[in-house]
Amino acid sequence: MRMTERYKGIIDYFLEHRPVAETELIYTDPFGLMVAVILSAQCTDKRVNMITPGLLQRFPGPKEMAEASEDEILEYIKSCSYPNNKARYLKAMSEVLVKEYNNKVPSEIGDLQKLPGVGRKTANVIASVIFQQAAMAVDTHVFRVSNRIGLTNKAKTPLAAEKQLSSNIPEELIPLAHHWLILHGRYVCKARKPLCHKCGITDYCKYYKQEVKQGKK
């Protein structure tokens, strides 16, 4: 199957069956999403959504969080993974927002990546979700699913996957496609045991054709 045919089939399926796809992180403003995405590294969205209400009630904006100590922030986030590192990142990120960006989350990916605790994936999430830019954020789900179903050609790094996906998905659909792949990986194309019997894109899936139909799985 040609790559263009696979992309078209998968995109058409999701446009029909999941026309609305959004982050499962709960937030009310750009700063809240920034905090949530930083906390979500190697942590479930469910756990993050349990943490952020109390954290953001106490520190609702960059100014309040910048003025807090790392220990104060830690008290609110200690149930997530790597809380000490994340408390440090949240405080430092907030300090930069106060000093350099007038308490506002910047829209440019380059500026976002200058913030402590914000890597390329997090910057792309913010640019895509908040500012609707054509930024393909590649997390573990997107990286795994895109390689498995054949949307990427043996991409060895998230950046390689990002470049391949971005070059094949129409620009206006990239923010949506990011969530399609995340949600598909979270609920259907699971890491250890993909639920191929519940999947609607098996006709276009490289893994299904090579492993399942041939009886290898």
TORBA-666106 format. One line per 10 residues: number of its first residue (from 1); for each residue x, z, y of N, C-alpha, C. Coordinates in steps of 0.02 Angstrom, whole numbers, plus 50000, padded with zeros to 5 digits. Layout:
<recs>
NUM = X/Z/Y/X/Z/Y/X/Z/Y  ...;
</recs>
This chain:
<recs>
1 = 50042/50000/49940/50000/50000/50000/50044/50000/50062  50027/49958/50109/50064/49956/50172/50051/50018/50213  50101/50038/50251/50094/50098/50292/50037/50091/50342  50029/50033/50371/49976/50022/50420/49907/50031/50388  49900/50009/50325/49836/50017/50290/49823/50091/50275  49875/50127/50257/49867/50199/50242/49846/50236/50306  49880/50223/50360/49862/50256/50423/49791/50241/50443  49772/50177/50439/49704/50158/50459/49652/50194/50417  49661/50195/50352/49613/50227/50307/49606/50301/50320  49662/50335/50330/49661/50407/50341/49632/50424/50409;
11 = 49652/50386/50460/49625/50398/50527/49550/50385/50529  49529/50331/50499/49457/50315/50497/49417/50370/50462  49446/50396/50407/49411/50450/50371/49402/50511/50415  49455/50533/50447/49451/50593/50488/49407/50583/50550  49410/50523/50579/49366/50510/50636/49293/50517/50617  49277/50497/50556/49207/50502/50533/49189/50572/50511  49234/50605/50474/49217/50669/50442/49240/50730/50480  49288/50722/50525/49310/50778/50566/49324/50754/50637  49271/50732/50672/49281/50705/50739/49303/50758/50789  49288/50821/50774/49311/50876/50816/49358/50919/50774;
21 = 49419/50927/50798/49469/50969/50764/49508/51007/50817  49508/51072/50811/49539/51114/50862/49582/51168/50830  49625/51198/50870/49665/51253/50846/49620/51311/50826  49641/51348/50775/49604/51407/50754/49629/51470/50788  49679/51462/50830/49700/51518/50872/49649/51529/50927  49631/51591/50939/49582/51607/50991/49619/51622/51057  49598/51588/51110/49630/51597/51175/49580/51581/51231  49595/51605/51290/49550/51592/51346/49585/51556/51404  49652/51555/51403/49689/51521/51456/49756/51498/51429  49793/51457/51466/49857/51432/51442/49907/51487/51422;
31 = 49910/51540/51462/49956/51595/51445/49936/51627/51379  49872/51636/51368/49848/51665/51306/49867/51623/51246  49861/51556/51253/49881/51513/51198/49956/51515/51187  49995/51517/51241/50067/51522/51235/50086/51584/51195  50057/51640/51212/50071/51702/51177/50052/51696/51103  49993/51668/51090/49969/51661/51022/50014/51616/50980  50036/51561/51009/50079/51514/50971/50147/51546/50956  50174/51583/51003/50237/51618/50990/50228/51668/50934  50173/51704/50934/50160/51753/50882/50147/51720/50814  50123/51658/50814/50102/51626/50752/50159/51601/50709;
41 = 50220/51602/50735/50278/51580/50695/50283/51623/50632  50278/51590/50575/50282/51623/50510/50231/51681/50504  50174/51671/50535/50120/51720/50533/50054/51682/50533  50004/51708/50501/49940/51673/50497/49901/51676/50562  49861/51625/50574/49818/51625/50634/49770/51685/50631  49747/51702/50571/49700/51757/50564/49732/51822/50589  49794/51834/50571/49829/51895/50594/49839/51892/50669  49860/51835/50695/49872/51829/50767/49807/51842/50806  49752/51816/50781/49687/51827/50815/49665/51900/50813  49693/51939/50768/49680/52011/50768/49722/52047/50820;
51 = 49779/52019/50835/49827/52051/50880/49814/52036/50953  49800/51973/50968/49799/51951/51038/49746/51984/51083  49686/52001/51058/49638/52031/51104/49663/52095/51138  49691/52141/51099/49717/52203/51127/49778/52191/51170  49822/52147/51146/49884/52132/51182/49868/52102/51251  49823/52053/51253/49809/52019/51315/49761/52058/51360  49726/52104/51332/49687/52149/51376/49734/52195/51414  49787/52216/51380/49836/52260/51413/49883/52221/51458  49902/52161/51437/49947/52119/51477/49915/52049/51485  49868/52042/51531/49828/51981/51536/49864/51920/51565;
61 = 49921/51931/51596/49957/51875/51626/50031/51884/51624  50069/51834/51646/50142/51839/51645/50169/51899/51684  50139/51914/51742/50164/51970/51783/50160/52035/51745  50103/52049/51714/50094/52113/51678/50141/52117/51618  50149/52061/51582/50192/52063/51523/50265/52066/51543  50283/52034/51598/50353/52036/51621/50372/52106/51642  50325/52143/51669/50339/52211/51692/50339/52263/51636  50314/52244/51578/50313/52290/51521/50381/52293/51488  50392/52346/51451/50453/52351/51411/50442/52317/51344  50496/52299/51310/50489/52270/51244/50454/52318/51196;
71 = 50468/52382/51203/50437/52432/51160/50361/52435/51171  50340/52428/51234/50268/52428/51248/50233/52368/51216  50265/52310/51221/50237/52250/51190/50237/52257/51114  50291/52285/51088/50298/52293/51015/50241/52333/50985  50217/52383/51021/50163/52425/50995/50101/52384/50979  50091/52330/51014/50031/52289/51004/50041/52235/50951  50103/52217/50936/50115/52159/50892/50152/52178/50827  50160/52242/50814/50202/52262/50757/50174/52243/50689  50110/52222/50686/50083/52201/50622/50096/52128/50606  50127/52091/50653/50144/52021/50638/50216/52017/50613;
81 = 50235/51958/50590/50303/51948/50566/50353/51949/50623  50412/51975/50610/50467/51978/50658/50446/52005/50726  50414/52062/50728/50387/52088/50791/50439/52103/50844  50497/52126/50824/50549/52143/50873/50572/52081/50911  50585/52028/50873/50606/51965/50905/50552/51938/50951  50490/51941/50927/50434/51913/50965/50419/51954/51028  50429/52020/51024/50420/52061/51084/50471/52041/51137  50532/52029/51115/50585/52008/51161/50569/51940/51192  50546/51893/51150/50528/51827/51175/50470/51829/51225  50419/51869/51209/50361/51872/51253/50379/51899/51321;
91 = 50419/51950/51323/50440/51979/51387/50483/51929/51426  50532/51899/51392/50577/51852/51426/50540/51790/51449  50495/51765/51407/50455/51706/51426/50414/51721/51488  50383/51780/51490/50342/51799/51547/50384/51806/51611  50443/51833/51604/50488/51840/51662/50505/51772/51692  50517/51722/51649/50533/51655/51674/50472/51624/51708  50413/51634/51679/50352/51607/51710/50342/51637/51780  50356/51701/51787/50349/51735/51852/50400/51709/51902  50463/51704/51881/50517/51688/51927/50520/51614/51945  50505/51571/51896/50517/51499/51906/50454/51456/51909;
101 = 50398/51481/51885/50339/51438/51880/50277/51469/51912  50287/51516/51957/50232/51545/51995/50176/51572/51950  50196/51604/51896/50149/51635/51850/50106/51586/51811  50125/51522/51810/50085/51471/51776/50125/51439/51719  50090/51421/51667/50121/51385/51611/50132/51313/51632  50194/51288/51630/50207/51219/51651/50178/51168/51601  50167/51108/51625/50138/51056/51583/50189/51010/51551  50249/51008/51579/50300/50962/51553/50335/50993/51493  50344/50952/51441/50375/50976/51379/50445/51002/51392  50483/50968/51434/50550/50990/51450/50551/51059/51482;
111 = 50504/51072/51527/50499/51138/51558/50476/51191/51507  50430/51173/51465/50406/51220/51414/50462/51241/51368  50506/51195/51350/50560/51210/51303/50614/51254/51335  50612/51262/51400/50659/51306/51433/50638/51380/51428  50576/51391/51408/50551/51459/51403/50576/51493/51340  50598/51556/51344/50621/51593/51285/50567/51595/51231  50588/51582/51169/50541/51584/51114/50501/51521/51104  50512/51471/51147/50474/51409/51143/50518/51352/51120  50508/51331/51059/50544/51274/51032/50503/51211/51042  50525/51158/51011/50491/51093/51019/50420/51095/50993;
121 = 50410/51127/50935/50343/51129/50907/50295/51166/50953  50315/51224/50977/50272/51263/51022/50258/51225/51087  50309/51194/51114/50301/51155/51176/50251/51099/51165  50255/51066/51107/50209/51011/51093/50138/51036/51083  50130/51095/51053/50063/51124/51045/50032/51136/51113  50069/51167/51158/50042/51182/51225/50026/51118/51262  50072/51069/51260/50061/51006/51295/50001/50969/51267  49992/50973/51202/49937/50938/51170/49870/50973/51180  49868/51038/51165/49804/51074/51167/49780/51087/51238  49825/51109/51281/49805/51127/51350/49802/51066/51395;
131 = 49853/51023/51390/49859/50968/51438/49842/50900/51409  49819/50899/51346/49797/50837/51313/49848/50781/51316  49911/50799/51309/49963/50749/51308/49973/50724/51236  50002/50665/51230/50015/50635/51164/50078/50665/51134  50074/50730/51119/50131/50766/51091/50114/50789/51020  50150/50764/50971/50137/50780/50901/50177/50842/50881  50143/50898/50876/50175/50960/50854/50179/50960/50778  50239/50969/50751/50249/50968/50679/50267/51038/50655  50217/51072/50626/50229/51137/50595/50237/51126/50520  50239/51181/50482/50251/51175/50410/50195/51135/50375;
141 = 50133/51144/50397/50078/51107/50367/50084/51032/50381  50095/51015/50443/50099/50944/50463/50159/50911/50428  50215/50945/50425/50275/50917/50394/50263/50905/50319  50235/50954/50286/50223/50949/50214/50170/50896/50198  50113/50899/50233/50058/50853/50218/50077/50781/50234  50108/50769/50290/50125/50700/50309/50173/50669/50259  50220/50708/50234/50266/50682/50183/50230/50671/50117  50187/50718/50098/50154/50715/50033/50107/50655/50029  50066/50645/50080/50015/50592/50075/50043/50524/50094  50104/50523/50122/50136/50459/50135/50132/50433/50205;
151 = 50116/50477/50252/50114/50456/50323/50185/50454/50352  50231/50488/50320/50301/50483/50340/50341/50460/50279  50395/50427/50294/50437/50399/50241/50498/50444/50229  50487/50495/50187/50540/50542/50169/50573/50573/50230  50534/50594/50278/50561/50628/50337/50593/50693/50316  50655/50703/50335/50692/50763/50314/50690/50819/50364  50667/50805/50424/50663/50856/50476/50596/50850/50513  50573/50905/50544/50512/50900/50584/50517/50848/50639  50576/50840/50669/50584/50791/50722/50576/50720/50695  50603/50707/50636/50596/50641/50606/50522/50628/50591;
161 = 50487/50679/50566/50415/50671/50552/50377/50659/50616  50394/50695/50668/50361/50686/50733/50368/50615/50758  50427/50587/50753/50439/50520/50778/50400/50468/50738  50398/50477/50672/50362/50429/50630/50287/50433/50643  50261/50493/50646/50189/50501/50658/50169/50474/50727  50209/50490/50777/50194/50469/50845/50196/50393/50854  50237/50360/50814/50243/50288/50820/50187/50251/50783  50151/50286/50740/50099/50254/50700/50028/50275/50717  50020/50329/50754/49954/50353/50773/49940/50333/50845  49882/50305/50859/49866/50288/50929/49874/50348/50975;
171 = 49903/50336/51033/49920/50390/51079/49861/50436/51093  49802/50407/51103/49745/50448/51122/49721/50492/51064  49743/50478/51004/49721/50518/50945/49773/50570/50923  49831/50569/50953/49884/50615/50931/49864/50689/50936  49835/50711/50992/49814/50782/50995/49764/50800/50940  49720/50754/50923/49671/50765/50870/49704/50763/50801  49748/50715/50790/49781/50706/50726/49823/50767/50706  49853/50799/50756/49891/50860/50743/49847/50911/50707  49787/50920/50730/49741/50969/50700/49712/50944/50634  49702/50879/50628/49679/50851/50564/49728/50871/50509;
181 = 49792/50860/50521/49842/50873/50469/49850/50947/50456  49848/50988/50508/49853/51060/50498/49795/51086/50455  49734/51068/50474/49676/51093/50439/49671/51065/50368  49691/51002/50360/49691/50973/50293/49741/51009/50247  49799/51025/50276/49849/51061/50237/49830/51133/50223  49793/51163/50268/49774/51233/50260/49718/51242/50209  49671/51194/50207/49611/51204/50166/49603/51156/50107  49637/51099/50108/49629/51051/50054/49697/51035/50021  49742/51008/50059/49807/50988/50032/49855/51047/50033  49838/51098/49994/49875/51160/49994/49945/51151/49964;
191 = 49990/51195/49983/50060/51186/49964/50071/51187/49889  50046/51238/49855/50060/51245/49784/50013/51205/49739  49950/51202/49759/49901/51167/49718/49851/51130/49762  49866/51068/49779/49820/51030/49821/49753/51019/49786  49699/51024/49823/49632/51017/49795/49611/50943/49798  49644/50903/49757/49632/50830/49759/49560/50813/49742  49527/50854/49701/49457/50840/49683/49409/50849/49741  49432/50883/49794/49391/50894/49854/49413/50850/49912  49463/50808/49901/49494/50771/49955/49461/50703/49965  49450/50685/50027/49418/50622/50043/49465/50564/50057;
201 = 49531/50577/50053/49578/50524/50069/49622/50504/50010  49599/50519/49949/49639/50503/49890/49653/50429/49883  49609/50386/49908/49620/50314/49904/49682/50292/49943  49702/50333/49990/49759/50316/50033/49819/50362/50023  49813/50409/49978/49864/50461/49970/49918/50441/49920  49979/50441/49944/50036/50423/49902/50045/50473/49844  50038/50536/49859/50045/50588/49808/49993/50579/49753  49931/50568/49772/49877/50561/49722/49890/50501/49677  49911/50446/49706/49923/50385/49667/49982/50394/49619  50035/50426/49642/50096/50431/49601/50096/50490/49553;
211 = 50063/50544/49571/50067/50605/49530/50003/50619/49491  49946/50615/49524/49883/50636/49493/49855/50581/49448  49847/50521/49474/49817/50467/49436/49860/50450/49375  49925/50459/49379/49969/50444/49324/49978/50503/49277  49941/50558/49290/49942/50614/49245/50003/50658/49248  50042/50653/49302/50101/50696/49308/50083/50765/49332  50024/50773/49363/50002/50838/49388/49935/50857/49358;
</recs>
